[in-house]
């Protein structure tokens, strides 16, 4: 099962990318090859594969939680281009339809 041109165009739209016709075709080919490879992997008898490494057993290295003072807002926002109400102001990147 390959990826259709319409699917590539939809993905490009979601990623806010403007692709040429040649780029759409190239990505369609690449994505189709990836999907075909996963189809091959799904057909492998995974239950016959022995596990070769499980990682360290019972060796969790978790640190103790300690309370610390927060970074002062003035320090956190010190290099921001624009702030409002002690928050970063950034350009809107999601277009509403």
C-alpha positions in Angstrom: 0.0 0.0 0.0 1.6 3.3 -1.1 1.1 6.8 -0.1 -1.1 8.9 -2.4 -0.4 12.3 -3.8 -3.4 13.7 -1.9 -1.9 12.3 1.4 1.4 13.9 0.8 -0.3 17.2 0.0 -2.3 16.9 3.3 0.8 16.2 5.3 2.5 19.2 3.7 -0.5 21.4 4.5 -0.4 20.2 8.2 3.4 21.0 8.3 2.7 24.4 6.6 5.1 23.4 3.7 4.8 24.6 0.2 6.0 21.8 -2.1 6.6 21.7 -5.8 5.1 19.0 -7.9 8.5 17.3 -8.1 9.0 17.4 -4.3 5.5 15.9 -3.8 6.4 13.0 -6.1 9.7 12.5 -4.4 8.1 12.5 -0.9 5.4 10.2 -2.2 8.0 7.7 -3.4 10.0 7.9 -0.1 7.0 7.6 2.1 5.7 4.7 0.0 9.0 2.9 0.4 9.0 3.4 4.1 5.4 2.0 4.4 6.4 -1.0 2.2 9.3 -1.7 4.5 7.1 -1.7 7.5 4.8 -4.2 5.7 7.7 -6.5 5.3 8.7 -6.2 9.0 5.1 -7.0 10.1 5.3 -10.3 8.2 8.4 -11.5 10.2 7.8 -14.2 12.8 8.7 -12.0 15.8 7.8 -14.8 18.3 10.7 -16.8 17.1 13.2 -14.0 17.8 15.1 -14.3 21.0 15.7 -11.3 23.1 19.4 -10.4 23.0 19.5 -7.7 25.7 17.2 -6.6 28.4 19.2 -3.8 29.9 20.2 -3.5 33.6 17.8 -5.1 36.0 16.6 -3.3 39.1 19.1 -0.5 38.6 16.9 2.6 38.4 18.9 5.7 39.1 16.3 8.1 40.2 17.3 11.2 42.1 15.5 12.4 45.2 13.0 15.2 44.5 14.0 18.4 46.2 12.2 21.7 46.3 14.0 24.6 44.7 13.0 28.2 44.2 11.7 29.0 40.7 13.7 31.2 38.3 12.5 34.8 38.8 10.3 35.9 35.9 12.6 38.8 35.2 15.5 36.4 34.6 13.4 34.0 32.6 12.0 36.7 30.3 15.2 38.8 30.2 16.1 38.0 26.6 12.6 37.8 25.2 11.8 40.1 22.3 8.4 40.9 23.7 6.5 40.1 26.9 3.1 40.7 28.4 1.8 39.9 31.9 5.1 38.1 32.7 4.6 35.8 29.7 6.5 35.4 26.3 4.7 37.0 23.4 5.3 35.0 20.2 3.9 35.2 16.7 0.8 33.2 15.9 1.8 30.2 13.8 -1.6 28.4 13.5 -3.9 29.7 10.8 -7.6 29.5 11.4 -9.8 28.5 8.5 
